[in-house]
Amino acid sequence: MKYIILISMLISSIVAKAQDVQMADTMRSEGKIYVVIAVLCVILIGLFIYLITIDKKLNKLEKEINS
């Protein structure tokens, strides 16, 4: 649950920041800004999934060591 909140906060901050930049206005008018945001979201989601799987593996190893 906390990961979903963090992801939504990051995405909203990226979109808010992109609204202030003139280059973003040009990219938005050409429709390319959505591609950039989509690629960033995919990268961030991939990183979070990777971190979650590493966390699960570490927890499993810690339980095996402590048992």
Summary of the structure (lengths in Angstrom):
residues: 67
radius of gyration: 17.4
end to end distance: 28.5
largest distance: 59.0
contacts: 143
relative contact order: 0.10
helix: 90%
strand: 0%
